[in-house]
Amino acid sequence: MQLVSKRYVNAWQSLHPKATRQEAATFNPRFGVDPGAIDHIFSDKKLTPVASEILFRSVGADSVWASDHFGVMAKLRSSGR
């Protein structure tokens, strides 16, 4: 990840720099051992993250999980370069 991070911006991490490991986790612990954040949205540094969330952290009304991973969403803005 260090090589990718040198060239690209991790959208969620850039907007939540003080997040705990649990807050940053994207693997659903119901399905196994927590490896931490395994899903990411990286963007070129010409784009600026303006919003980012981790989605699907709870079971649906039908008692079915969306996935063994939580979703990651990011809204990016062009820096105009």
mmCIF file of the N, C-alpha and C atoms, coordinates in Angstrom:
data_MODEL
# 
_entry.id   MODEL 
# 
loop_
_atom_site.group_PDB 
_atom_site.id 
_atom_site.type_symbol 
_atom_site.label_atom_id 
_atom_site.label_alt_id 
_atom_site.label_comp_id 
_atom_site.label_asym_id 
_atom_site.label_entity_id 
_atom_site.label_seq_id 
_atom_site.pdbx_PDB_ins_code 
_atom_site.Cartn_x 
_atom_site.Cartn_y 
_atom_site.Cartn_z 
_atom_site.occupancy 
_atom_site.B_iso_or_equiv 
_atom_site.pdbx_formal_charge 
_atom_site.auth_seq_id 
_atom_site.auth_comp_id 
_atom_site.auth_asym_id 
_atom_site.auth_atom_id 
_atom_site.pdbx_PDB_model_num 
ATOM 1   N N  . MET A 1 1  ? 0.813   -1.189  0.000   1.00 0.00 ? 1  MET A N  1 
ATOM 2   C CA . MET A 1 1  ? 0.000   0.000   0.000   1.00 0.00 ? 1  MET A CA 1 
ATOM 3   C C  . MET A 1 1  ? 0.862   1.261   0.000   1.00 0.00 ? 1  MET A C  1 
ATOM 4   N N  . GLN A 1 2  ? 2.069   1.167   0.526   1.00 0.00 ? 2  GLN A N  1 
ATOM 5   C CA . GLN A 1 2  ? 2.929   2.344   0.572   1.00 0.00 ? 2  GLN A CA 1 
ATOM 6   C C  . GLN A 1 2  ? 3.262   2.853   -0.829  1.00 0.00 ? 2  GLN A C  1 
ATOM 7   N N  . LEU A 1 3  ? 3.486   1.937   -1.770  1.00 0.00 ? 3  LEU A N  1 
ATOM 8   C CA . LEU A 1 3  ? 3.800   2.348   -3.140  1.00 0.00 ? 3  LEU A CA 1 
ATOM 9   C C  . LEU A 1 3  ? 2.608   3.063   -3.774  1.00 0.00 ? 3  LEU A C  1 
ATOM 10  N N  . VAL A 1 4  ? 1.411   2.540   -3.557  1.00 0.00 ? 4  VAL A N  1 
ATOM 11  C CA . VAL A 1 4  ? 0.210   3.168   -4.111  1.00 0.00 ? 4  VAL A CA 1 
ATOM 12  C C  . VAL A 1 4  ? -0.015  4.528   -3.451  1.00 0.00 ? 4  VAL A C  1 
ATOM 13  N N  . SER A 1 5  ? 0.175   4.593   -2.148  1.00 0.00 ? 5  SER A N  1 
ATOM 14  C CA . SER A 1 5  ? -0.075  5.833   -1.402  1.00 0.00 ? 5  SER A CA 1 
ATOM 15  C C  . SER A 1 5  ? 0.878   6.971   -1.779  1.00 0.00 ? 5  SER A C  1 
ATOM 16  N N  . LYS A 1 6  ? 2.032   6.638   -2.316  1.00 0.00 ? 6  LYS A N  1 
ATOM 17  C CA . LYS A 1 6  ? 2.964   7.689   -2.733  1.00 0.00 ? 6  LYS A CA 1 
ATOM 18  C C  . LYS A 1 6  ? 2.431   8.462   -3.937  1.00 0.00 ? 6  LYS A C  1 
ATOM 19  N N  . ARG A 1 7  ? 1.668   7.765   -4.787  1.00 0.00 ? 7  ARG A N  1 
ATOM 20  C CA . ARG A 1 7  ? 1.189   8.403   -6.020  1.00 0.00 ? 7  ARG A CA 1 
ATOM 21  C C  . ARG A 1 7  ? -0.290  8.789   -5.958  1.00 0.00 ? 7  ARG A C  1 
ATOM 22  N N  . TYR A 1 8  ? -1.060  8.079   -5.144  1.00 0.00 ? 8  TYR A N  1 
ATOM 23  C CA . TYR A 1 8  ? -2.502  8.285   -5.109  1.00 0.00 ? 8  TYR A CA 1 
ATOM 24  C C  . TYR A 1 8  ? -2.977  8.630   -3.700  1.00 0.00 ? 8  TYR A C  1 
ATOM 25  N N  . VAL A 1 9  ? -4.156  9.230   -3.617  1.00 0.00 ? 9  VAL A N  1 
ATOM 26  C CA . VAL A 1 9  ? -4.762  9.609   -2.341  1.00 0.00 ? 9  VAL A CA 1 
ATOM 27  C C  . VAL A 1 9  ? -5.811  8.566   -1.965  1.00 0.00 ? 9  VAL A C  1 
ATOM 28  N N  . ASN A 1 10 ? -5.748  8.083   -0.731  1.00 0.00 ? 10 ASN A N  1 
ATOM 29  C CA . ASN A 1 10 ? -6.773  7.191   -0.203  1.00 0.00 ? 10 ASN A CA 1 
ATOM 30  C C  . ASN A 1 10 ? -7.909  8.094   0.267   1.00 0.00 ? 10 ASN A C  1 
ATOM 31  N N  . ALA A 1 11 ? -9.032  8.080   -0.451  1.00 0.00 ? 11 ALA A N  1 
ATOM 32  C CA . ALA A 1 11 ? -10.121 9.027   -0.198  1.00 0.00 ? 11 ALA A CA 1 
ATOM 33  C C  . ALA A 1 11 ? -10.635 8.951   1.238   1.00 0.00 ? 11 ALA A C  1 
ATOM 34  N N  . TRP A 1 12 ? -10.960 7.753   1.719   1.00 0.00 ? 12 TRP A N  1 
ATOM 35  C CA . TRP A 1 12 ? -11.539 7.633   3.062   1.00 0.00 ? 12 TRP A CA 1 
ATOM 36  C C  . TRP A 1 12 ? -10.529 8.051   4.122   1.00 0.00 ? 12 TRP A C  1 
ATOM 37  N N  . GLN A 1 13 ? -9.334  7.561   4.015   1.00 0.00 ? 13 GLN A N  1 
ATOM 38  C CA . GLN A 1 13 ? -8.310  7.860   5.017   1.00 0.00 ? 13 GLN A CA 1 
ATOM 39  C C  . GLN A 1 13 ? -7.965  9.345   5.062   1.00 0.00 ? 13 GLN A C  1 
ATOM 40  N N  . SER A 1 14 ? -7.963  10.005  3.915   1.00 0.00 ? 14 SER A N  1 
ATOM 41  C CA . SER A 1 14 ? -7.628  11.435  3.903   1.00 0.00 ? 14 SER A CA 1 
ATOM 42  C C  . SER A 1 14 ? -8.680  12.279  4.609   1.00 0.00 ? 14 SER A C  1 
ATOM 43  N N  . LEU A 1 15 ? -9.928  11.816  4.607   1.00 0.00 ? 15 LEU A N  1 
ATOM 44  C CA . LEU A 1 15 ? -11.006 12.561  5.256   1.00 0.00 ? 15 LEU A CA 1 
ATOM 45  C C  . LEU A 1 15 ? -11.264 12.122  6.698   1.00 0.00 ? 15 LEU A C  1 
ATOM 46  N N  . HIS A 1 16 ? -10.684 10.991  7.087   1.00 0.00 ? 16 HIS A N  1 
ATOM 47  C CA . HIS A 1 16 ? -10.877 10.453  8.437   1.00 0.00 ? 16 HIS A CA 1 
ATOM 48  C C  . HIS A 1 16 ? -9.522  10.027  9.026   1.00 0.00 ? 16 HIS A C  1 
ATOM 49  N N  . PRO A 1 17 ? -8.579  10.959  9.131   1.00 0.00 ? 17 PRO A N  1 
ATOM 50  C CA . PRO A 1 17 ? -7.217  10.588  9.549   1.00 0.00 ? 17 PRO A CA 1 
ATOM 51  C C  . PRO A 1 17 ? -7.108  10.065  10.981  1.00 0.00 ? 17 PRO A C  1 
ATOM 52  N N  . LYS A 1 18 ? -8.076  10.368  11.830  1.00 0.00 ? 18 LYS A N  1 
ATOM 53  C CA . LYS A 1 18 ? -8.010  9.920   13.226  1.00 0.00 ? 18 LYS A CA 1 
ATOM 54  C C  . LYS A 1 18 ? -8.914  8.724   13.503  1.00 0.00 ? 18 LYS A C  1 
ATOM 55  N N  . ALA A 1 19 ? -9.404  8.083   12.454  1.00 0.00 ? 19 ALA A N  1 
ATOM 56  C CA . ALA A 1 19 ? -10.300 6.941   12.623  1.00 0.00 ? 19 ALA A CA 1 
ATOM 57  C C  . ALA A 1 19 ? -9.581  5.780   13.304  1.00 0.00 ? 19 ALA A C  1 
ATOM 58  N N  . THR A 1 20 ? -10.301 5.076   14.146  1.00 0.00 ? 20 THR A N  1 
ATOM 59  C CA . THR A 1 20 ? -9.754  3.887   14.789  1.00 0.00 ? 20 THR A CA 1 
ATOM 60  C C  . THR A 1 20 ? -9.729  2.742   13.780  1.00 0.00 ? 20 THR A C  1 
ATOM 61  N N  . ARG A 1 21 ? -9.026  1.691   14.120  1.00 0.00 ? 21 ARG A N  1 
ATOM 62  C CA . ARG A 1 21 ? -8.985  0.503   13.260  1.00 0.00 ? 21 ARG A CA 1 
ATOM 63  C C  . ARG A 1 21 ? -10.396 -0.032  13.029  1.00 0.00 ? 21 ARG A C  1 
ATOM 64  N N  . GLN A 1 22 ? -11.197 -0.060  14.071  1.00 0.00 ? 22 GLN A N  1 
ATOM 65  C CA . GLN A 1 22 ? -12.566 -0.561  13.956  1.00 0.00 ? 22 GLN A CA 1 
ATOM 66  C C  . GLN A 1 22 ? -13.400 0.330   13.026  1.00 0.00 ? 22 GLN A C  1 
ATOM 67  N N  . GLU A 1 23 ? -13.237 1.631   13.123  1.00 0.00 ? 23 GLU A N  1 
ATOM 68  C CA . GLU A 1 23 ? -13.972 2.560   12.259  1.00 0.00 ? 23 GLU A CA 1 
ATOM 69  C C  . GLU A 1 23 ? -13.553 2.434   10.792  1.00 0.00 ? 23 GLU A C  1 
ATOM 70  N N  . ALA A 1 24 ? -12.287 2.094   10.560  1.00 0.00 ? 24 ALA A N  1 
ATOM 71  C CA . ALA A 1 24 ? -11.752 1.999   9.205   1.00 0.00 ? 24 ALA A CA 1 
ATOM 72  C C  . ALA A 1 24 ? -11.937 0.622   8.574   1.00 0.00 ? 24 ALA A C  1 
ATOM 73  N N  . ALA A 1 25 ? -12.301 -0.373  9.368   1.00 0.00 ? 25 ALA A N  1 
ATOM 74  C CA . ALA A 1 25 ? -12.421 -1.747  8.869   1.00 0.00 ? 25 ALA A CA 1 
ATOM 75  C C  . ALA A 1 25 ? -13.479 -1.846  7.785   1.00 0.00 ? 25 ALA A C  1 
ATOM 76  N N  . THR A 1 26 ? -13.174 -2.584  6.737   1.00 0.00 ? 26 THR A N  1 
ATOM 77  C CA . THR A 1 26 ? -14.134 -2.790  5.655   1.00 0.00 ? 26 THR A CA 1 
ATOM 78  C C  . THR A 1 26 ? -14.473 -4.258  5.467   1.00 0.00 ? 26 THR A C  1 
ATOM 79  N N  . PHE A 1 27 ? -13.938 -5.135  6.312   1.00 0.00 ? 27 PHE A N  1 
ATOM 80  C CA . PHE A 1 27 ? -14.293 -6.551  6.279   1.00 0.00 ? 27 PHE A CA 1 
ATOM 81  C C  . PHE A 1 27 ? -15.280 -6.812  7.403   1.00 0.00 ? 27 PHE A C  1 
ATOM 82  N N  . ASN A 1 28 ? -16.376 -7.456  7.089   1.00 0.00 ? 28 ASN A N  1 
ATOM 83  C CA . ASN A 1 28 ? -17.412 -7.742  8.078   1.00 0.00 ? 28 ASN A CA 1 
ATOM 84  C C  . ASN A 1 28 ? -16.897 -8.806  9.052   1.00 0.00 ? 28 ASN A C  1 
ATOM 85  N N  . PRO A 1 29 ? -16.687 -8.473  10.329  1.00 0.00 ? 29 PRO A N  1 
ATOM 86  C CA . PRO A 1 29 ? -16.128 -9.426  11.284  1.00 0.00 ? 29 PRO A CA 1 
ATOM 87  C C  . PRO A 1 29 ? -17.018 -10.646 11.517  1.00 0.00 ? 29 PRO A C  1 
ATOM 88  N N  . ARG A 1 30 ? -18.275 -10.576 11.125  1.00 0.00 ? 30 ARG A N  1 
ATOM 89  C CA . ARG A 1 30 ? -19.172 -11.731 11.243  1.00 0.00 ? 30 ARG A CA 1 
ATOM 90  C C  . ARG A 1 30 ? -18.677 -12.894 10.384  1.00 0.00 ? 30 ARG A C  1 
ATOM 91  N N  . PHE A 1 31 ? -17.886 -12.592 9.361   1.00 0.00 ? 31 PHE A N  1 
ATOM 92  C CA . PHE A 1 31 ? -17.448 -13.612 8.419   1.00 0.00 ? 31 PHE A CA 1 
ATOM 93  C C  . PHE A 1 31 ? -16.002 -14.071 8.626   1.00 0.00 ? 31 PHE A C  1 
ATOM 94  N N  . GLY A 1 32 ? -15.364 -13.633 9.703   1.00 0.00 ? 32 GLY A N  1 
ATOM 95  C CA . GLY A 1 32 ? -14.005 -14.085 9.970   1.00 0.00 ? 32 GLY A CA 1 
ATOM 96  C C  . GLY A 1 32 ? -13.187 -13.061 10.731  1.00 0.00 ? 32 GLY A C  1 
ATOM 97  N N  . VAL A 1 33 ? -11.907 -13.341 10.832  1.00 0.00 ? 33 VAL A N  1 
ATOM 98  C CA . VAL A 1 33 ? -10.974 -12.486 11.563  1.00 0.00 ? 33 VAL A CA 1 
ATOM 99  C C  . VAL A 1 33 ? -10.825 -11.142 10.847  1.00 0.00 ? 33 VAL A C  1 
ATOM 100 N N  . ASP A 1 34 ? -10.799 -10.074 11.599  1.00 0.00 ? 34 ASP A N  1 
ATOM 101 C CA . ASP A 1 34 ? -10.704 -8.713  11.065  1.00 0.00 ? 34 ASP A CA 1 
ATOM 102 C C  . ASP A 1 34 ? -9.309  -8.425  10.523  1.00 0.00 ? 34 ASP A C  1 
ATOM 103 N N  . PRO A 1 35 ? -9.159  -8.299  9.200   1.00 0.00 ? 35 PRO A N  1 
ATOM 104 C CA . PRO A 1 35 ? -7.872  -7.906  8.636   1.00 0.00 ? 35 PRO A CA 1 
ATOM 105 C C  . PRO A 1 35 ? -7.726  -6.387  8.524   1.00 0.00 ? 35 PRO A C  1 
ATOM 106 N N  . GLY A 1 36 ? -8.737  -5.638  9.000   1.00 0.00 ? 36 GLY A N  1 
ATOM 107 C CA . GLY A 1 36 ? -8.696  -4.174  8.922   1.00 0.00 ? 36 GLY A CA 1 
ATOM 108 C C  . GLY A 1 36 ? -9.307  -3.672  7.629   1.00 0.00 ? 36 GLY A C  1 
ATOM 109 N N  . ALA A 1 37 ? -8.808  -2.547  7.155   1.00 0.00 ? 37 ALA A N  1 
ATOM 110 C CA . ALA A 1 37 ? -9.322  -1.957  5.920   1.00 0.00 ? 37 ALA A CA 1 
ATOM 111 C C  . ALA A 1 37 ? -8.741  -2.693  4.725   1.00 0.00 ? 37 ALA A C  1 
ATOM 112 N N  . ILE A 1 38 ? -9.594  -3.372  3.977   1.00 0.00 ? 38 ILE A N  1 
ATOM 113 C CA . ILE A 1 38 ? -9.119  -4.115  2.803   1.00 0.00 ? 38 ILE A CA 1 
ATOM 114 C C  . ILE A 1 38 ? -9.720  -3.579  1.511   1.00 0.00 ? 38 ILE A C  1 
ATOM 115 N N  . ASP A 1 39 ? -10.640 -2.638  1.615   1.00 0.00 ? 39 ASP A N  1 
ATOM 116 C CA . ASP A 1 39 ? -11.263 -2.031  0.449   1.00 0.00 ? 39 ASP A CA 1 
ATOM 117 C C  . ASP A 1 39 ? -10.944 -0.541  0.468   1.00 0.00 ? 39 ASP A C  1 
ATOM 118 N N  . HIS A 1 40 ? -10.524 -0.025  -0.655  1.00 0.00 ? 40 HIS A N  1 
ATOM 119 C CA . HIS A 1 40 ? -10.063 1.358   -0.712  1.00 0.00 ? 40 HIS A CA 1 
ATOM 120 C C  . HIS A 1 40 ? -10.517 2.019   -2.004  1.00 0.00 ? 40 HIS A C  1 
ATOM 121 N N  . ILE A 1 41 ? -10.601 3.319   -1.984  1.00 0.00 ? 41 ILE A N  1 
ATOM 122 C CA . ILE A 1 41 ? -10.765 4.106   -3.206  1.00 0.00 ? 41 ILE A CA 1 
ATOM 123 C C  . ILE A 1 41 ? -9.576  5.044   -3.259  1.00 0.00 ? 41 ILE A C  1 
ATOM 124 N N  . PHE A 1 42 ? -8.722  4.829   -4.239  1.00 0.00 ? 42 PHE A N  1 
ATOM 125 C CA . PHE A 1 42 ? -7.564  5.684   -4.449  1.00 0.00 ? 42 PHE A CA 1 
ATOM 126 C C  . PHE A 1 42 ? -7.838  6.575   -5.651  1.00 0.00 ? 42 PHE A C  1 
ATOM 127 N N  . SER A 1 43 ? -7.417  7.813   -5.564  1.00 0.00 ? 43 SER A N  1 
ATOM 128 C CA . SER A 1 43 ? -7.599  8.720   -6.691  1.00 0.00 ? 43 SER A CA 1 
ATOM 129 C C  . SER A 1 43 ? -6.288  9.436   -6.995  1.00 0.00 ? 43 SER A C  1 
ATOM 130 N N  . ASP A 1 44 ? -6.192  9.849   -8.222  1.00 0.00 ? 44 ASP A N  1 
ATOM 131 C CA . ASP A 1 44 ? -5.066  10.659  -8.652  1.00 0.00 ? 44 ASP A CA 1 
ATOM 132 C C  . ASP A 1 44 ? -5.062  11.935  -7.815  1.00 0.00 ? 44 ASP A C  1 
ATOM 133 N N  . LYS A 1 45 ? -3.916  12.507  -7.584  1.00 0.00 ? 45 LYS A N  1 
ATOM 134 C CA . LYS A 1 45 ? -3.837  13.707  -6.749  1.00 0.00 ? 45 LYS A CA 1 
ATOM 135 C C  . LYS A 1 45 ? -4.444  14.932  -7.431  1.00 0.00 ? 45 LYS A C  1 
ATOM 136 N N  . LYS A 1 46 ? -4.880  14.785  -8.690  1.00 0.00 ? 46 LYS A N  1 
ATOM 137 C CA . LYS A 1 46 ? -5.585  15.872  -9.372  1.00 0.00 ? 46 LYS A CA 1 
ATOM 138 C C  . LYS A 1 46 ? -7.045  15.946  -8.917  1.00 0.00 ? 46 LYS A C  1 
ATOM 139 N N  . LEU A 1 47 ? -7.487  14.943  -8.172  1.00 0.00 ? 47 LEU A N  1 
ATOM 140 C CA . LEU A 1 47 ? -8.842  14.904  -7.627  1.00 0.00 ? 47 LEU A CA 1 
ATOM 141 C C  . LEU A 1 47 ? -8.771  15.043  -6.118  1.00 0.00 ? 47 LEU A C  1 
ATOM 142 N N  . THR A 1 48 ? -9.707  15.778  -5.558  1.00 0.00 ? 48 THR A N  1 
ATOM 143 C CA . THR A 1 48 ? -9.735  16.003  -4.112  1.00 0.00 ? 48 THR A CA 1 
ATOM 144 C C  . THR A 1 48 ? -10.943 15.297  -3.509  1.00 0.00 ? 48 THR A C  1 
ATOM 145 N N  . PRO A 1 49 ? -10.726 14.407  -2.546  1.00 0.00 ? 49 PRO A N  1 
ATOM 146 C CA . PRO A 1 49 ? -11.862 13.774  -1.872  1.00 0.00 ? 49 PRO A CA 1 
ATOM 147 C C  . PRO A 1 49 ? -12.630 14.817  -1.059  1.00 0.00 ? 49 PRO A C  1 
ATOM 148 N N  . VAL A 1 50 ? -13.947 14.865  -1.240  1.00 0.00 ? 50 VAL A N  1 
ATOM 149 C CA . VAL A 1 50 ? -14.772 15.812  -0.492  1.00 0.00 ? 50 VAL A CA 1 
ATOM 150 C C  . VAL A 1 50 ? -15.756 15.089  0.430   1.00 0.00 ? 50 VAL A C  1 
ATOM 151 N N  . ALA A 1 51 ? -15.972 13.809  0.207   1.00 0.00 ? 51 ALA A N  1 
ATOM 152 C CA . ALA A 1 51 ? -16.823 13.005  1.079   1.00 0.00 ? 51 ALA A CA 1 
ATOM 153 C C  . ALA A 1 51 ? -16.445 11.544  0.892   1.00 0.00 ? 51 ALA A C  1 
ATOM 154 N N  . SER A 1 52 ? -16.543 10.778  1.960   1.00 0.00 ? 52 SER A N  1 
ATOM 155 C CA . SER A 1 52 ? -16.293 9.346   1.869   1.00 0.00 ? 52 SER A CA 1 
ATOM 156 C C  . SER A 1 52 ? -16.931 8.660   3.065   1.00 0.00 ? 52 SER A C  1 
ATOM 157 N N  . GLU A 1 53 ? -17.556 7.525   2.802   1.00 0.00 ? 53 GLU A N  1 
ATOM 158 C CA . GLU A 1 53 ? -18.229 6.761   3.850   1.00 0.00 ? 53 GLU A CA 1 
ATOM 159 C C  . GLU A 1 53 ? -17.984 5.277   3.658   1.00 0.00 ? 53 GLU A C  1 
ATOM 160 N N  . ILE A 1 54 ? -18.142 4.540   4.732   1.00 0.00 ? 54 ILE A N  1 
ATOM 161 C CA . ILE A 1 54 ? -18.157 3.086   4.667   1.00 0.00 ? 54 ILE A CA 1 
ATOM 162 C C  . ILE A 1 54 ? -19.614 2.682   4.837   1.00 0.00 ? 54 ILE A C  1 
ATOM 163 N N  . LEU A 1 55 ? -20.124 1.913   3.877   1.00 0.00 ? 55 LEU A N  1 
ATOM 164 C CA . LEU A 1 55 ? -21.535 1.570   3.802   1.00 0.00 ? 55 LEU A CA 1 
ATOM 165 C C  . LEU A 1 55 ? -21.803 0.108   4.164   1.00 0.00 ? 55 LEU A C  1 
ATOM 166 N N  . PHE A 1 56 ? -23.063 -0.201  4.394   1.00 0.00 ? 56 PHE A N  1 
ATOM 167 C CA . PHE A 1 56 ? -23.541 -1.568  4.625   1.00 0.00 ? 56 PHE A CA 1 
ATOM 168 C C  . PHE A 1 56 ? -22.948 -2.207  5.877   1.00 0.00 ? 56 PHE A C  1 
ATOM 169 N N  . ARG A 1 57 ? -22.790 -1.428  6.934   1.00 0.00 ? 57 ARG A N  1 
ATOM 170 C CA . ARG A 1 57 ? -22.229 -1.937  8.195   1.00 0.00 ? 57 ARG A CA 1 
ATOM 171 C C  . ARG A 1 57 ? -23.242 -2.712  9.035   1.00 0.00 ? 57 ARG A C  1 
ATOM 172 N N  . SER A 1 58 ? -24.492 -2.746  8.607   1.00 0.00 ? 58 SER A N  1 
ATOM 173 C CA . SER A 1 58 ? -25.495 -3.485  9.373   1.00 0.00 ? 58 SER A CA 1 
ATOM 174 C C  . SER A 1 58 ? -26.274 -4.415  8.443   1.00 0.00 ? 58 SER A C  1 
ATOM 175 N N  . VAL A 1 59 ? -26.853 -5.416  9.042   1.00 0.00 ? 59 VAL A N  1 
ATOM 176 C CA . VAL A 1 59 ? -27.625 -6.411  8.299   1.00 0.00 ? 59 VAL A CA 1 
ATOM 177 C C  . VAL A 1 59 ? -28.913 -5.769  7.783   1.00 0.00 ? 59 VAL A C  1 
ATOM 178 N N  . GLY A 1 60 ? -29.374 -6.212  6.625   1.00 0.00 ? 60 GLY A N  1 
ATOM 179 C CA . GLY A 1 60 ? -30.592 -5.672  6.037   1.00 0.00 ? 60 GLY A CA 1 
ATOM 180 C C  . GLY A 1 60 ? -31.839 -6.120  6.774   1.00 0.00 ? 60 GLY A C  1 
ATOM 181 N N  . ALA A 1 61 ? -32.956 -5.510  6.443   1.00 0.00 ? 61 ALA A N  1 
ATOM 182 C CA . ALA A 1 61 ? -34.240 -5.839  7.069   1.00 0.00 ? 61 ALA A CA 1 
ATOM 183 C C  . ALA A 1 61 ? -34.611 -7.311  6.858   1.00 0.00 ? 61 ALA A C  1 
ATOM 184 N N  . ASP A 1 62 ? -34.092 -7.903  5.784   1.00 0.00 ? 62 ASP A N  1 
ATOM 185 C CA . ASP A 1 62 ? -34.367 -9.308  5.488   1.00 0.00 ? 62 ASP A CA 1 
ATOM 186 C C  . ASP A 1 62 ? -33.357 -10.251 6.146   1.00 0.00 ? 62 ASP A C  1 
ATOM 187 N N  . SER A 1 63 ? -32.539 -9.716  7.068   1.00 0.00 ? 63 SER A N  1 
ATOM 188 C CA . SER A 1 63 ? -31.508 -10.474 7.801   1.00 0.00 ? 63 SER A CA 1 
ATOM 189 C C  . SER A 1 63 ? -30.381 -10.974 6.903   1.00 0.00 ? 63 SER A C  1 
ATOM 190 N N  . VAL A 1 64 ? -30.186 -10.317 5.780   1.00 0.00 ? 64 VAL A N  1 
ATOM 191 C CA . VAL A 1 64 ? -29.129 -10.691 4.844   1.00 0.00 ? 64 VAL A CA 1 
ATOM 192 C C  . VAL A 1 64 ? -28.120 -9.547  4.767   1.00 0.00 ? 64 VAL A C  1 
ATOM 193 N N  . TRP A 1 65 ? -26.836 -9.892  4.844   1.00 0.00 ? 65 TRP A N  1 
ATOM 194 C CA . TRP A 1 65 ? -25.761 -8.908  4.693   1.00 0.00 ? 65 TRP A CA 1 
ATOM 195 C C  . TRP A 1 65 ? -25.543 -8.635  3.217   1.00 0.00 ? 65 TRP A C  1 
ATOM 196 N N  . ALA A 1 66 ? -25.175 -7.420  2.862   1.00 0.00 ? 66 ALA A N  1 
ATOM 197 C CA . ALA A 1 66 ? -24.900 -7.068  1.468   1.00 0.00 ? 66 ALA A CA 1 
ATOM 198 C C  . ALA A 1 66 ? -23.706 -7.854  0.933   1.00 0.00 ? 66 ALA A C  1 
ATOM 199 N N  . SER A 1 67 ? -22.720 -8.104  1.801   1.00 0.00 ? 67 SER A N  1 
ATOM 200 C CA . SER A 1 67 ? -21.489 -8.773  1.386   1.00 0.00 ? 67 SER A CA 1 
ATOM 201 C C  . SER A 1 67 ? -20.677 -9.108  2.633   1.00 0.00 ? 67 SER A C  1 
ATOM 202 N N  . ASP A 1 68 ? -19.574 -9.831  2.444   1.00 0.00 ? 68 ASP A N  1 
ATOM 203 C CA . ASP A 1 68 ? -18.649 -10.030 3.549   1.00 0.00 ? 68 ASP A CA 1 
ATOM 204 C C  . ASP A 1 68 ? -17.742 -8.810  3.707   1.00 0.00 ? 68 ASP A C  1 
ATOM 205 N N  . HIS A 1 69 ? -17.854 -7.872  2.779   1.00 0.00 ? 69 HIS A N  1 
ATOM 206 C CA . HIS A 1 69 ? -17.135 -6.594  2.851   1.00 0.00 ? 69 HIS A CA 1 
ATOM 207 C C  . HIS A 1 69 ? -18.151 -5.485  3.018   1.00 0.00 ? 69 HIS A C  1 
ATOM 208 N N  . PHE A 1 70 ? -17.759 -4.422  3.690   1.00 0.00 ? 70 PHE A N  1 
ATOM 209 C CA . PHE A 1 70 ? -18.577 -3.220  3.729   1.00 0.00 ? 70 PHE A CA 1 
ATOM 210 C C  . PHE A 1 70 ? -18.230 -2.418  2.472   1.00 0.00 ? 70 PHE A C  1 
ATOM 211 N N  . GLY A 1 71 ? -19.153 -1.622  2.008   1.00 0.00 ? 71 GLY A N  1 
ATOM 212 C CA . GLY A 1 71 ? -18.899 -0.808  0.820   1.00 0.00 ? 71 GLY A CA 1 
ATOM 213 C C  . GLY A 1 71 ? -18.144 0.468   1.170   1.00 0.00 ? 71 GLY A C  1 
ATOM 214 N N  . VAL A 1 72 ? -17.397 0.966   0.221   1.00 0.00 ? 72 VAL A N  1 
ATOM 215 C CA . VAL A 1 72 ? -16.701 2.244   0.396   1.00 0.00 ? 72 VAL A CA 1 
ATOM 216 C C  . VAL A 1 72 ? -17.186 3.180   -0.706  1.00 0.00 ? 72 VAL A C  1 
ATOM 217 N N  . MET A 1 73 ? -17.579 4.388   -0.327  1.00 0.00 ? 73 MET A N  1 
ATOM 218 C CA . MET A 1 73 ? -18.072 5.388   -1.262  1.00 0.00 ? 73 MET A CA 1 
ATOM 219 C C  . MET A 1 73 ? -17.211 6.633   -1.125  1.00 0.00 ? 73 MET A C  1 
ATOM 220 N N  . ALA A 1 74 ? -16.944 7.269   -2.254  1.00 0.00 ? 74 ALA A N  1 
ATOM 221 C CA . ALA A 1 74 ? -16.206 8.529   -2.211  1.00 0.00 ? 74 ALA A CA 1 
ATOM 222 C C  . ALA A 1 74 ? -16.749 9.486   -3.260  1.00 0.00 ? 74 ALA A C  1 
ATOM 223 N N  . LYS A 1 75 ? -16.787 10.744  -2.889  1.00 0.00 ? 75 LYS A N  1 
ATOM 224 C CA . LYS A 1 75 ? -17.139 11.820  -3.822  1.00 0.00 ? 75 LYS A CA 1 
ATOM 225 C C  . LYS A 1 75 ? -15.867 12.625  -4.025  1.00 0.00 ? 75 LYS A C  1 
ATOM 226 N N  . LEU A 1 76 ? -15.491 12.820  -5.276  1.00 0.00 ? 76 LEU A N  1 
ATOM 227 C CA . LEU A 1 76 ? -14.234 13.491  -5.615  1.00 0.00 ? 76 LEU A CA 1 
ATOM 228 C C  . LEU A 1 76 ? -14.521 14.753  -6.428  1.00 0.00 ? 76 LEU A C  1 
ATOM 229 N N  . ARG A 1 77 ? -13.662 15.739  -6.257  1.00 0.00 ? 77 ARG A N  1 
ATOM 230 C CA . ARG A 1 77 ? -13.791 16.985  -7.014  1.00 0.00 ? 77 ARG A CA 1 
ATOM 231 C C  . ARG A 1 77 ? -12.498 17.214  -7.781  1.00 0.00 ? 77 ARG A C  1 
ATOM 232 N N  . SER A 1 78 ? -12.628 17.680  -9.002  1.00 0.00 ? 78 SER A N  1 
ATOM 233 C CA . SER A 1 78 ? -11.471 17.995  -9.811  1.00 0.00 ? 78 SER A CA 1 
ATOM 234 C C  . SER A 1 78 ? -10.781 19.230  -9.238  1.00 0.00 ? 78 SER A C  1 
ATOM 235 N N  . SER A 1 79 ? -9.470  19.170  -9.182  1.00 0.00 ? 79 SER A N  1 
ATOM 236 C CA . SER A 1 79 ? -8.726  20.325  -8.663  1.00 0.00 ? 79 SER A CA 1 
ATOM 237 C C  . SER A 1 79 ? -8.555  21.390  -9.733  1.00 0.00 ? 79 SER A C  1 
ATOM 238 N N  . GLY A 1 80 ? -8.986  21.080  -10.956 1.00 0.00 ? 80 GLY A N  1 
ATOM 239 C CA . GLY A 1 80 ? -8.933  22.073  -12.018 1.00 0.00 ? 80 GLY A CA 1 
ATOM 240 C C  . GLY A 1 80 ? -7.608  22.240  -12.698 1.00 0.00 ? 80 GLY A C  1 
ATOM 241 N N  . ARG A 1 81 ? -6.684  21.319  -12.461 1.00 0.00 ? 81 ARG A N  1 
ATOM 242 C CA . ARG A 1 81 ? -5.369  21.430  -13.107 1.00 0.00 ? 81 ARG A CA 1 
ATOM 243 C C  . ARG A 1 81 ? -5.379  20.868  -14.494 1.00 0.00 ? 81 ARG A C  1 
# 
